[in-house]
Structures are given as structure tokens and as C-alpha cells.
Amino acid sequence: MFKVGDHVVYPYHGAGTIQDIEEKDVLGETHSYFILNFPLVDVKLMLPETKINDSGLRKIIDQSELDSLVDALQNGPEIPPSTSHFSRETENLLKSGSIIDAAHLISSLSRKQTERANGLHIQDRNHLQKARQMIVSELVLVNDMTEEQAYEFIDDALTELKEA
């Protein structure tokens, strides 16, 4: 299971650290709560231990998985024009907490952005930024990068795709 100090990813919030495990008395019952800190988005979260398995909480990727991340950034699936249905699917990808889903979303939206004369619609821009932020939060912890270096890592992978 998880312990204090573990680097984890919580869907839609990105990567953070388990700072503490606290016991709280709620309606006469004692429950354990994981205290999660997400520094990039400046959020602290209390997650009940009983909800961990259903929450999608996972450990951050291993250094050996960075090649798979680059591949996902460069080979994301084609996406249809933005519709409310696609928007819901995009939200679900972001809520999955999967770094590969986020990378595919970045790849697809970046490709769409270069194909459109006026860029992306506001909702697509927001999804792109959220996906980038989620990956950056994980790269900072996995690869001991600064936030700036993590954004450069993503941009470099996308640039290699355009040059190929």
C-alpha cells in the first residue's frame, strides 16, 4: 500500500506526496486519512484510507517508463472536431490519472492546434493546459526536474514529432 513520503498521482490533480496519515474521529468512529500535497497546483487533500482503492491513486511512473511517455506524446491518436461528446471523453481521460492518456491528449490537441488557422477552442486549450500540468507534476518528481525543464521535456518530444 502507500506510506508517508510516497510520490503518488491522484486523478485530475496530478502528482504529489503523501505528507502524513492522520486518524480522525468522525461520528464516533476512528478513520485513517492520507494527507496528500500537490505543490504544483497548491492543493492539500485528505483522502480516506477506505477510498484509496476506488480513488485511482497510484504511484508515479518509474524512470524506465519515460520512453513510453515520449512515444505517447509523439504518437497520440487522431481526434475528431471538438464537440460536447468529445469534451466529456477528454474530461474522462484527464480524470483517469493515466500519464499515457494525458500524453495522448497533448499529442492530439497539439496536432489539432497546428492544423487550425485560429488555434484551439477555449475548452481544448484548457484541456491541453491541464494535461500538460498533470504530466509536468509527475516529471518533476520522477526525473528530479524543475517545472520549466519538465515543460521543455514535453515540448522537445512534440518538436521531434514535427521534425520527423
C-alpha positions as CSV (number, residue, x, y, z in Angstrom):
1,M,0.0,0.0,0.0
2,F,1.1,3.6,0.4
3,K,3.2,5.2,3.1
4,V,4.3,8.7,4.2
5,G,6.8,10.1,1.7
6,D,5.5,8.2,-1.3
7,H,5.1,10.2,-4.5
8,V,1.7,9.5,-6.0
9,V,-0.7,10.6,-8.7
10,Y,-4.3,11.5,-7.9
11,P,-6.6,11.7,-11.0
12,Y,-7.1,15.3,-12.2
13,H,-4.8,16.8,-9.6
14,G,-1.6,15.3,-10.9
15,A,1.4,14.2,-8.8
16,G,2.1,14.9,-5.2
17,T,3.4,13.5,-2.0
18,I,1.8,11.7,0.9
19,Q,2.7,14.0,3.8
20,D,1.0,12.3,6.6
21,I,-1.5,9.7,7.7
22,E,-3.9,11.0,10.3
23,E,-6.5,9.4,12.5
24,K,-9.8,11.4,12.7
25,D,-12.8,10.8,14.8
26,V,-15.9,11.0,12.6
27,L,-19.3,10.4,14.2
28,G,-17.8,8.3,16.9
29,E,-15.7,6.2,14.6
30,T,-12.0,6.5,14.0
31,H,-10.8,6.7,10.4
32,S,-7.4,7.0,8.8
33,Y,-6.8,9.7,6.2
34,F,-3.9,10.1,3.8
35,I,-2.9,13.8,3.7
36,L,-1.7,14.5,0.1
37,N,0.1,17.6,-1.0
38,F,0.1,18.7,-4.6
39,P,2.7,21.6,-4.8
40,L,2.3,22.5,-8.5
41,V,-1.4,23.2,-8.0
42,D,-1.1,24.3,-4.4
43,V,-3.7,21.8,-3.1
44,K,-3.8,19.7,0.0
45,L,-6.2,16.8,0.1
46,M,-7.4,14.4,2.8
47,L,-8.2,11.0,1.3
48,P,-9.9,8.4,3.5
49,E,-8.0,5.1,3.6
50,T,-11.2,3.3,2.8
51,K,-11.5,5.1,-0.5
52,I,-7.9,4.6,-1.7
53,N,-8.7,1.6,-3.9
54,D,-11.6,3.4,-5.7
55,S,-9.9,6.8,-5.9
56,G,-7.5,5.9,-8.7
57,L,-4.5,6.9,-6.6
58,R,-1.3,5.4,-8.0
59,K,2.5,5.7,-7.5
60,I,4.3,7.9,-10.0
61,I,5.8,6.3,-13.1
62,D,9.3,4.8,-12.9
63,Q,12.2,6.4,-14.7
64,S,12.2,3.4,-17.1
65,E,8.8,4.4,-18.3
66,L,9.9,7.8,-19.7
67,D,10.4,6.3,-23.2
68,S,6.8,5.2,-23.2
69,L,5.8,8.7,-22.3
70,V,7.8,10.2,-25.1
71,D,6.2,7.7,-27.5
72,A,2.7,8.5,-26.3
73,L,3.4,12.3,-26.8
74,Q,4.6,11.6,-30.3
75,N,2.0,9.1,-31.4
76,G,-1.3,10.1,-29.9
77,P,-4.5,9.1,-31.7
78,E,-6.2,11.4,-34.1
79,I,-9.1,13.2,-32.6
80,P,-12.4,14.4,-34.0
81,P,-13.5,18.0,-34.1
82,S,-14.4,19.4,-30.7
83,T,-17.9,18.5,-29.7
84,S,-19.6,18.3,-26.3
85,H,-19.3,14.5,-26.6
86,F,-15.6,14.7,-27.3
87,S,-15.3,17.2,-24.3
88,R,-16.8,14.6,-22.0
89,E,-14.4,12.0,-23.3
90,T,-11.5,14.4,-22.8
91,E,-12.5,15.1,-19.2
92,N,-12.7,11.4,-18.6
93,L,-9.2,11.0,-20.0
94,L,-7.9,13.6,-17.6
95,K,-9.8,12.1,-14.7
96,S,-8.3,8.7,-15.4
97,G,-5.0,9.8,-13.9
98,S,-3.1,7.9,-16.6
99,I,0.1,9.7,-17.7
100,I,-0.3,7.9,-21.1
101,D,-3.9,9.2,-21.5
102,A,-2.7,12.7,-20.8
103,A,0.2,12.4,-23.2
104,H,-2.1,11.1,-26.0
105,L,-4.4,14.1,-25.3
106,I,-1.4,16.5,-25.5
107,S,-0.3,14.9,-28.8
108,S,-3.7,15.0,-30.4
109,L,-4.6,18.6,-29.3
110,S,-1.1,19.9,-30.3
111,R,-1.6,18.3,-33.7
112,K,-5.0,19.9,-33.9
113,Q,-3.6,23.3,-32.8
114,T,-1.1,23.3,-35.7
115,E,-3.7,22.3,-38.3
116,R,-6.2,25.1,-37.3
117,A,-5.5,28.6,-38.5
118,N,-7.0,30.2,-35.4
119,G,-5.7,27.6,-32.9
120,L,-7.8,25.7,-30.4
121,H,-11.1,26.4,-29.0
122,I,-11.0,27.6,-25.4
123,Q,-12.2,24.3,-24.0
124,D,-9.5,22.4,-25.9
125,R,-6.8,24.9,-24.8
126,N,-7.9,24.4,-21.1
127,H,-7.7,20.6,-21.6
128,L,-4.3,20.9,-23.2
129,Q,-3.0,23.0,-20.4
130,K,-4.4,20.7,-17.7
131,A,-2.9,17.6,-19.4
132,R,0.5,19.4,-19.6
133,Q,0.3,20.4,-16.0
134,M,-0.5,16.8,-14.9
135,I,2.5,15.4,-16.8
136,V,4.8,18.2,-15.5
137,S,3.8,17.5,-11.9
138,E,4.8,13.9,-12.4
139,L,8.0,14.6,-14.3
140,V,9.2,16.9,-11.6
141,L,9.0,14.1,-9.1
142,V,10.2,11.2,-11.4
143,N,13.1,12.9,-13.0
144,D,14.1,15.5,-10.4
145,M,13.4,18.3,-12.9
146,T,12.3,21.8,-12.4
147,E,8.9,22.7,-13.6
148,E,10.5,24.6,-16.5
149,Q,12.6,21.6,-17.5
150,A,9.5,19.4,-17.4
151,Y,7.6,21.7,-19.8
152,E,10.7,21.7,-22.1
153,F,10.7,17.8,-22.0
154,I,7.2,17.8,-23.3
155,D,7.9,20.5,-25.9
156,D,11.1,18.7,-27.1
157,A,9.1,15.4,-27.6
158,L,6.5,17.3,-29.6
159,T,9.2,19.1,-31.6
160,E,10.8,15.8,-32.5
161,L,7.5,14.7,-33.8
162,K,7.1,17.8,-36.1
163,E,10.6,17.4,-37.4
164,A,10.2,13.7,-38.2
